[in-house]
Amino acid sequence: MQEGRRIRAADPDATARRRVEQGGRARGAGVLVGHRTEGEHFRAQFARTGARGRAGQGRGQGGGVQVAWLLVRVSWNSQPSRARPGRSAPIAPRAAPGRACIDPTVDARLLNATLRVCIVCASTVPSRGLPFPPPEPPGSPLLRMSDPQPLRGRLAIAAGLFGLLLAACDPEPPRPELHYTLSADSKQLLADYPAAQDQLLGTLGMLFGSPSNPRYAVPEEWIDDERNPNDAWAELSEARQAELVAANKKAFATPLAALERGDFAAVEPAREALDLQAAWGEIRAGYDEIAAAMEAGTKSRTDLDKYVAENKADAIALFTDWYPSLRESAEMYRTQCLHCHGINGDGKGSTAEFLNPTPRDYQRGAFKWTALNEKARPRRADLYGVLENGVNGTAMLSFKRFSATQLEGLVDYVRLLSIRGETERNLAREDAEEGFKIEAVQEAYLDVWSKWDKSAEFVIAYDGEIPEATPEVIEHGRVLYNDATGANCVSCHGVGGLGDGPSAKEPDPNGGPVPISKKDDWGNPLGPRDLTQGIYRGGDRPIDLYRRLYAGINGTYMPAHSTIKDPQGNRKVTDEDLWAIVHYVRSLSKGKRL
């Protein structure tokens, strides 16, 4: 990303106010000019404030304005509004010198609620009278207020009615603020030290921020090394950065096309891209200001074209070079992941209890499906692969519907939750009576980071020539699979690969063996996989199965076959043997794998 391309935060409320004053749509402010629903037709107008001055400053300046009418309509509609200001309104704009809104910053959520306030508008015209009465839609309650009274009094009445209407409609409540909490394990360890619990929570807030503003603390030595984990873009290779720019061009094809043709009014950033919205809002505000001045006759088309030409390159770069901040990725996590994985990433979201297996608990720093040995912390590529491909046979679906840039952002946030959880576990084991000294806090923080930084050192790679799945190789794999002194896969997975081997069962006091009652590290019931189904949760490529055999499966009792040695210290199962077993296992589900 080029220097100077960093997305700057803006004041969305101020931007909204500017746009309303200019007659445009305030993003997030829901300024509705016109709207049509299926089976119902009605007219509405959230009018602009008049000519930058206060209404009623004097007749020579558009003063003497009186409320002409107030039209209120409540409609039931399951489809959200997609009206564009000035495009779908059936009413032609009036040329009245003075118009005023009751509330020019109506929350957009109100307009998208299932029970929706469709029309709440106070239209004002010069005191000489009403050019024409507003048409009355069938069945619409129309409150006429045509008696000459001061504008202030009429608007006060209208505002009161508006408030009552909002209270009656019960629009979508504001989103509650989310807060990180301590894990159940930490609370148990610190049960006798409530003050230590508060101190630990505050310490974690210092290190990792909050769900609405997540960020890493940057130790002094990292500053000297010019390392900032909050800038994940800098961690990526140049090749990966180029791939994400290409992904952005595809994901933002519509707004980029609008920018290329200079149609700034048609640009809509992604909803989850909060910082992108704010940065684009600054550019759009200048565009809207000139457009409003054109309507007022103080600016020309030449001025607008000049503004577009001067800002076009920067606007395009906002979209092509966009990389989500931790704040933006936390928002995406909130909408897409939180209901399963929970606020803290502990796998205890609101839907978790209904799922089997339960969602992953990131706080342990342990992940099942990686390409690594020795239970190392996952690489970015490991986490990205789970997001991109999902986990077959579970509720974890593929996230391919999102762009590669968005998925990399989710990787950043999942990693933060995991590092936060590990740091919490380390600190909770400190002497609570002594408190959390800054030296202990920094040591725990850096210790966790060091494990994540070293993940690339544990990648399981195979540089040799992979043997083909010939009948001879598959037969060799079958022998190893069933050899109690070799791989001994049969002990758990059974002769036919059905997951019914003798080690998969335990004695039942009431007679007969029953499935084992073991659980994995996340508390899920644990049993050997039925290999005939062709469902491999860690991936079904040959290299994926090779890695499962080589390193085992983290958090389970699936052994690492690369560590099984004979009395002389030699490996019982060589790499060539592992490939033979891979081909045999895949043959068990031949015809079932898609």
C-alpha positions in Angstrom: 0.0 0.0 0.0 1.4 3.4 -0.9 2.2 5.9 1.8 -0.6 8.2 2.4 -3.2 5.7 1.5 -4.1 4.8 5.0 -7.8 5.2 5.6 -8.6 8.1 8.0 -11.4 8.0 10.4 -14.0 10.7 10.0 -16.9 12.0 12.1 -19.9 10.2 10.6 -22.4 12.4 12.4 -20.8 15.5 11.0 -20.7 14.0 7.5 -24.3 13.1 7.9 -25.2 16.6 8.9 -23.3 18.0 5.9 -25.1 15.8 3.5 -28.5 16.5 4.8 -27.8 20.3 4.6 -26.7 19.8 1.0 -29.8 17.8 0.1 -28.0 14.5 -0.5 -28.4 11.3 1.3 -26.5 11.1 4.6 -25.0 7.6 4.7 -26.4 6.0 7.9 -28.9 8.9 8.2 -31.7 7.4 6.1 -32.8 10.6 4.3 -35.6 9.2 2.3 -36.9 11.3 -0.6 -39.3 8.8 -2.1 -40.4 5.2 -1.6 -42.6 2.7 -3.3 -43.6 -0.7 -1.9 -45.3 -3.7 -3.5 -49.0 -3.3 -3.4 -48.8 0.1 -1.8 -48.0 3.5 -3.2 -47.4 6.6 -1.1 -45.4 9.8 -1.3 -42.8 11.0 1.1 -40.3 13.8 1.3 -37.6 14.4 3.8 -36.9 17.9 2.6 -33.7 19.8 2.7 -33.1 22.7 5.0 -33.5 25.9 3.1 -30.6 28.0 1.7 -28.2 27.5 4.6 -30.0 30.2 6.7 -32.5 29.8 9.5 -36.1 29.6 8.4 -37.9 32.8 9.3 -35.0 35.2 9.2 -36.9 37.6 7.0 -39.2 37.6 4.0 -36.5 38.8 1.8 -34.4 35.8 2.6 -37.1 33.1 2.2 -38.6 34.0 5.6 -42.3 34.0 6.6 -42.4 30.2 6.2 -45.3 28.3 7.7 -46.0 24.7 8.0 -48.4 23.7 5.3 -49.0 20.0 6.0 -47.8 17.0 7.8 -48.3 13.5 6.3 -47.8 10.5 8.5 -48.1 6.9 7.3 -47.1 3.6 8.9 -46.8 0.7 6.5 -46.0 -3.1 7.0 -43.5 -4.4 4.5 -41.0 -7.2 4.9 -38.6 -5.8 2.3 -36.1 -3.1 3.2 -36.2 0.2 1.5 -33.8 0.7 -1.3 -35.0 4.1 -2.4 -32.4 6.5 -3.8 -32.7 10.2 -3.0 -34.1 12.1 -5.9 -34.6 9.0 -8.2 -37.6 7.1 -6.9 -39.7 9.9 -5.6 -43.0 10.3 -7.5 -43.3 14.0 -6.4 -41.4 16.6 -8.4 -39.2 18.8 -6.2 -40.9 22.0 -5.2 -39.3 25.3 -5.9 -40.3 26.7 -2.5 -37.7 29.1 -1.2 -37.9 27.6 2.3 -38.3 24.0 3.4 -37.4 22.4 6.7 -37.3 18.8 8.0 -38.6 17.7 11.4 -35.5 15.5 11.8 -33.0 15.5 9.0 -30.9 12.7 10.7 -33.5 9.9 11.0 -31.7 6.7 11.7 -31.6 4.4 8.7 -32.5 1.4 10.9 -35.9 3.0 11.3 -36.5 2.9 7.6 -35.4 -0.8 7.4 -37.5 -2.0 10.3 -40.2 -4.5 9.5 -42.8 -2.2 10.9 -41.6 1.0 9.3 -42.4 4.6 9.4 -42.9 5.4 5.8 -43.6 9.0 5.8 -42.8 11.6 8.4 -42.4 14.9 6.8 -43.1 18.6 7.5 -43.2 20.6 4.2 -43.0 24.3 4.4 -43.9 26.9 1.7 -43.9 30.7 1.6 -46.5 32.4 3.8 -48.5 33.4 0.7 -50.1 30.0 0.6 -49.9 26.5 -0.6 -49.3 26.1 -4.4 -51.2 22.8 -4.4 -52.4 20.4 -1.7 -50.5 17.2 -1.3 -52.3 14.2 -2.8 -53.8 11.9 -0.2 -52.8 8.2 -0.7 -55.7 5.8 -0.1 -56.0 5.0 3.5 -53.4 7.4 4.7 -54.1 9.5 7.8 -53.5 13.1 6.8 -53.0 15.8 9.4 -53.6 19.2 7.8 -52.2 22.3 9.5 -53.0 25.1 7.2 -53.9 27.8 9.7 -51.3 30.6 9.7 -49.1 30.2 12.8 -45.5 30.8 13.5 -43.1 28.2 12.1 -41.6 27.4 15.5 -44.9 26.4 17.1 -45.9 24.2 14.2 -42.6 22.4 14.0 -42.8 21.9 17.8 -46.2 20.2 17.4 -44.9 18.1 14.4 -41.8 17.1 16.4 -43.9 16.0 19.3 -46.1 13.9 17.0 -43.0 12.5 15.4 -41.6 11.4 18.8 -44.9 9.7 19.7 -44.9 7.9 16.4 -41.4 6.6 16.9 -42.2 5.4 20.4 -45.3 3.6 19.1 -43.5 1.9 16.2 -40.8 0.3 18.4 -38.0 0.5 15.9 -35.0 -1.8 16.0 -33.2 -1.1 19.4 -29.7 0.2 19.4 -27.0 -2.4 19.2 -25.6 -3.2 22.7 -21.9 -2.5 23.3 -19.9 -5.7 23.5 -17.3 -6.4 26.2 -14.7 -9.0 26.6 -14.9 -11.1 29.8 -12.6 -13.5 31.6 -12.9 -17.2 30.8 -14.5 -19.6 33.3 -11.0 -21.1 33.9 -9.6 -17.7 34.9 -12.5 -16.9 37.1 -12.1 -20.3 38.9 -8.3 -19.7 39.4 -8.9 -16.3 40.8 -12.2 -17.1 42.6 -10.6 -16.0 46.0 -9.2 -12.8 44.5 -12.0 -10.7 43.0 -9.7 -7.7 42.9 -7.3 -9.7 40.8 -10.1 -10.5 38.3 -10.7 -6.8 37.8 -7.0 -6.2 37.5 -6.6 -9.0 34.9 -9.5 -7.7 32.9 -8.0 -4.2 32.9 -4.6 -5.6 31.9 -6.1 -7.4 29.0 -7.9 -4.3 27.9 -4.5 -2.5 27.9 -3.0 -5.2 25.8 -5.8 -6.0 23.3 -8.4 -3.2 23.5 -12.2 -3.9 23.3 -14.5 -5.5 20.8 -15.4 -2.1 19.4 -11.8 -1.0 19.2 -9.5 -4.0 19.2 -5.7 -3.3 19.0 -2.4 -4.7 20.1 -0.1 -3.0 22.6 3.2 -2.4 21.0 6.2 -3.0 23.3 9.2 -0.7 23.2 11.4 -3.2 21.5 8.9 -3.6 18.7 8.9 0.1 18.1 12.7 0.0 17.8 12.3 -2.8 15.3 9.5 -0.9 13.4 7.1 -3.7 14.1 3.4 -3.0 14.5 1.1 -6.0 14.7 -1.9 -3.6 14.2 -0.7 -3.2 10.6 -1.2 -6.7 9.3 -0.8 -5.5 5.7 2.9 -5.1 6.4 3.1 -8.8 7.3 2.0 -10.0 3.9 4.4 -10.7 1.1 4.3 -8.4 -2.0 2.8 -11.3 -4.0 0.0 -11.7 -1.5 -0.6 -7.9 -1.4 -0.9 -7.9 -5.2 -3.4 -10.8 -4.9 -5.5 -8.8 -2.5 -5.5 -5.7 -4.7 -6.8 -7.9 -7.5 -9.4 -9.3 -5.1 -10.5 -5.8 -4.2 -10.9 -4.8 -7.8 -13.3 -7.7 -8.2 -15.1 -7.2 -5.0 -15.5 -3.5 -5.5 -16.2 -3.7 -9.3 -19.4 -1.7 -9.1 -18.2 1.3 -7.1 -14.9 1.3 -9.0 -16.8 1.4 -12.3 -18.8 4.4 -11.0 -15.6 6.1 -9.9 -14.0 5.5 -13.3 -16.9 7.3 -15.0 -16.9 10.1 -12.4 -20.3 9.2 -10.9 -19.4 9.7 -7.3 -23.1 9.7 -6.3 -23.5 6.0 -7.2 -20.7 4.8 -5.0 -21.6 2.6 -2.0 -18.8 1.0 0.2 -19.3 -2.3 1.9 -21.4 -2.1 5.1 -18.7 -3.8 7.2 -15.9 -1.6 5.9 -16.4 1.1 8.6 -13.1 2.9 8.0 -13.5 2.8 4.2 -17.0 4.3 4.6 -15.6 7.1 6.7 -12.7 7.8 4.4 -15.0 7.7 1.3 -17.5 9.9 3.2 -14.9 12.8 3.3 -14.5 12.7 -0.4 -18.2 12.3 -1.0 -19.0 15.3 1.3 -17.0 17.6 -0.9 -18.7 16.3 -4.0 -22.2 16.7 -2.4 -21.3 20.3 -1.3 -20.5 21.3 -4.9 -23.6 19.5 -6.2 -25.8 21.4 -3.8 -24.1 24.7 -4.8 -24.9 23.9 -8.4 -28.5 23.6 -7.5 -28.3 27.0 -5.7 -26.6 28.5 -8.8 -23.3 29.3 -7.0 -21.3 26.6 -8.6 -21.1 25.2 -12.2 -20.7 21.7 -13.7 -17.1 22.7 -14.4 -16.5 23.0 -10.7 -17.9 19.5 -10.1 -15.9 18.0 -12.9 -12.7 19.6 -11.5 -13.4 18.1 -8.1 -14.0 14.7 -9.6 -10.7 14.9 -11.6 -8.7 16.0 -8.6 -10.1 13.3 -6.3 -10.7 10.4 -8.6 -7.3 8.7 -8.2 -7.4 8.9 -4.4 -10.9 7.6 -4.4 -10.0 4.6 -6.6 -7.0 3.9 -4.3 -9.3 3.8 -1.3 -11.0 0.8 -2.7 -8.2 -1.0 -4.6 -5.7 -0.7 -1.7 -8.3 -1.3 1.1 -7.3 -3.7 3.9 -9.6 -4.0 6.9 -8.5 -2.6 10.2 -8.9 -4.8 13.3 -12.0 -2.7 14.1 -13.5 -3.5 10.7 -12.7 -7.2 11.0 -14.2 -7.2 14.5 -17.4 -5.9 13.0 -17.4 -8.7 10.4 -16.7 -11.2 13.1 -19.7 -9.8 15.1 -22.1 -10.4 12.1 -20.7 -13.7 10.8 -18.9 -15.6 13.6 -19.9 -14.4 17.1 -23.1 -16.3 17.3 -21.1 -19.6 17.2 -17.7 -18.6 18.5 -18.7 -16.0 21.1 -17.5 -12.5 21.9 -14.2 -13.8 23.4 -13.7 -16.5 20.8 -14.3 -19.2 23.5 -16.8 -21.2 21.3 -19.7 -20.3 23.5 -21.9 -18.2 21.2 -25.6 -18.3 21.4 -26.0 -21.1 18.9 -23.0 -23.2 20.1 -25.1 -25.5 22.4 -27.1 -26.7 19.4 -24.0 -27.8 17.4 -22.0 -31.0 17.3 -19.1 -30.7 17.2 -19.2 -27.5 19.2 -17.5 -24.4 17.7 -13.7 -24.0 18.2 -12.4 -22.3 21.3 -9.7 -20.0 20.1 -8.5 -19.0 23.6 -6.4 -22.1 24.0 -4.2 -21.3 21.1 -4.8 -24.9 19.8 -6.2 -25.5 16.4 -6.9 -28.9 14.9 -6.5 -28.4 11.2 -3.0 -27.0 10.5 -0.1 -28.0 8.3 2.2 -27.9 11.3 4.1 -30.3 13.5 4.5 -30.4 17.3 1.2 -28.7 18.0 2.6 -25.3 16.8 0.4 -22.2 16.6 -1.3 -21.9 13.2 0.1 -19.8 10.4 -2.1 -17.3 8.6 -2.4 -19.8 5.8 -3.9 -22.4 8.1 -6.6 -20.1 9.5 -7.3 -18.7 6.0 -7.7 -22.3 4.7 -10.4 -23.1 7.3 -12.3 -19.9 6.4 -12.0 -20.5 2.7 -12.9 -24.2 2.7 -14.9 -24.7 5.9 -14.7 -27.9 7.9 -16.4 -30.8 6.1 -19.1 -32.5 8.2 -19.5 -29.6 10.7 -21.4 -26.4 11.0 -18.3 -24.5 9.9 -19.1 -23.6 6.3 -17.0 -22.1 3.6 -16.6 -18.3 3.6 -15.8 -18.1 -0.1 -18.7 -15.7 -0.6 -16.5 -13.0 1.0 -13.4 -11.5 -0.7 -9.9 -12.7 0.0 -9.2 -9.3 1.7 -12.1 -9.8 4.1 -11.0 -13.3 5.0 -7.4 -12.1 5.7 -9.0 -9.5 8.0 -10.9 -12.3 9.8 -7.6 -14.1 10.2 -6.2 -11.0 11.9 -9.1 -10.9 14.4 -9.2 -14.6 15.2 -5.5 -14.4 15.9 -6.0 -11.5 18.3 -8.7 -13.5 20.2 -6.5 -16.5 20.4 -3.4 -14.5 21.6 -5.6 -12.7 24.1 -6.9 -16.0 25.4 -3.5 -17.5 25.8 -2.1 -14.4 27.5 -5.1 -14.5 29.9 -4.4 -18.1 30.8 -0.7 -17.4 31.4 -1.5 -14.4 33.7 -4.3 -16.1 35.6 -1.7 -18.7 36.7 0.5 -16.0 38.2 0.5 -15.4 42.0 -2.7 -13.4 42.4 -1.7 -12.1 45.8 1.3 -10.4 44.3 -0.8 -8.7 41.6 0.1 -8.5 37.9 3.4 -6.7 37.8 4.3 -5.0 34.5 7.3 -7.4 34.1 5.1 -10.5 34.4 2.5 -9.0 32.0 5.1 -8.2 29.3 6.8 -11.6 29.7 3.5 -13.4 29.3 2.5 -11.3 26.3 5.8 -11.7 24.5 5.9 -15.4 25.3 2.6 -16.0 23.5 3.7 -13.9 20.6 6.9 -15.8 20.2 5.0 -19.1 19.7 2.9 -17.5 16.9 5.9 -15.9 15.3 7.7 -19.3 15.0 4.8 -21.2 13.4 6.4 -21.2 9.9 9.3 -23.3 11.4 7.0 -26.2 11.9 5.4 -26.6 8.5 5.2 -30.2 7.3 6.5 -30.2 3.8 7.4 -33.2 1.6 10.1 -32.6 -0.9 10.4 -36.1 -2.3 8.5 -37.7 -5.2 5.0 -38.7 -4.1 4.3 -42.4 -5.1 1.4 -43.0 -7.4 -1.6 -44.9 -6.1 -0.8 -48.1 -7.9 -2.4 -51.4 -6.7 1.0 -52.4 -5.2 1.3 -49.2 -3.2 -2.3 -49.4 -2.0 -1.7 -53.1 -0.9 1.4 -52.0 1.0 -0.7 -49.3 2.7 -3.3 -52.0 3.6 -0.7 -54.1 5.3 0.7 -51.2 7.3 -2.8 -50.1 8.2 -3.6 -53.6 9.7 -0.1 -54.2 11.3 -0.3 -54.0 15.1 3.5 -53.5 15.1 3.4 -50.9 12.3 0.9 -48.1 11.8 -1.8 -50.1 13.7 -4.7 -47.9 12.2 -6.9 -50.9 12.6 -6.9 -50.6 16.3 -9.2 -47.6 16.2 -10.6 -47.4 12.7 -11.4 -51.1 12.3 -10.6 -53.6 9.6 -13.0 -52.0 7.1 -12.3 -48.4 8.1 -15.7 -48.0 9.8 -14.3 -46.5 13.0 -15.2 -49.7 15.0 -11.8 -51.0 16.0 -11.3 -52.5 19.4 -9.7 -49.3 20.8 -12.9 -47.4 19.8 -14.9 -49.3 22.5 -14.8 -49.7 26.2 -16.4 -52.3 28.6 -20.0 -51.6 29.7 -20.9 -52.7 33.3 -24.2 -53.8 32.0 -22.7 -56.1 29.4 -21.0 -55.7 26.0 -18.6 -53.0 24.8 -19.8 -49.5 24.1 -18.2 -46.6 22.2 -15.5 -44.9 24.2 -16.5 -41.9 26.2 -13.4 -39.8 25.6 -13.5 -36.2 24.6 -11.2 -33.9 22.7 -9.5 -30.9 24.3 -12.6 -28.8 23.5 -15.1 -31.2 25.2 -16.5 -32.8 22.0 -17.2 -36.6 22.1 -14.3 -38.3 20.5 -14.4 -41.3 18.3 -12.4 -42.6 15.3 -13.4 -41.4 11.9 -15.4 -43.7 9.6 -13.0 -43.6 6.7 -15.4 -45.1 4.2 -17.5 -41.9 4.2 -14.7 -39.9 2.5 -15.3 -37.0 4.9 -12.0 -35.6 6.0 -12.5 -32.5 8.2 -8.9 -31.3 7.8 -9.0 -31.4 4.0 -9.2 -34.3 1.5 -6.1 -33.7 -0.5 -3.4 -36.4 -0.3 -1.0 -33.9 1.4 -3.7 -33.1 4.0 -4.0 -36.8 5.0 -0.2 -37.2 5.0 0.0 -34.3 7.5 -2.7 -35.9 9.7 -0.7 -39.2 9.8 2.7 -37.5 10.2 1.8 -35.1 13.1 -1.5 -36.5 14.4 -4.5 -34.3 15.1 -4.1 -31.6 17.7 -6.3 -32.0 20.8 -7.1 -35.6 20.1 -5.5 -39.0 20.7 -4.8 -39.5 17.0 -1.0 -40.2 17.2 1.8 -38.6 15.3 3.2 -41.6 13.3 6.4 -39.8 12.6 7.3 -40.2 16.3 6.7 -43.9 16.6 10.1 -45.6 16.9 11.5 -49.1 17.2 13.8 -50.1 20.1 16.8 -48.9 18.1 15.2 -45.4 17.7 14.4 -45.8 14.0 11.0 -44.7 12.7 8.6 -47.6 12.3 6.6 -45.8 9.6 8.7 -44.0 7.0 7.5 -41.2 4.7 7.0 -43.7 1.9 5.0 -45.8 4.2 2.8 -42.9 5.1 2.0 -42.2 1.5 1.0 -45.8 1.0 -1.4 -45.5 3.9 -2.8 -42.3 2.5 -3.6 -44.0 -0.8 -5.1 -47.0 1.0 -7.3 -44.8 3.2 -8.5 -42.9 0.1 -9.3 -46.2 -1.6 -11.7 -47.0 1.2 -14.1 -44.2 0.2 -13.6 -44.5 -3.5 -16.8 -43.5 -5.3 -18.0 -41.5 -2.3 -15.7 -38.5 -2.4 -17.0 -35.7 -4.5 
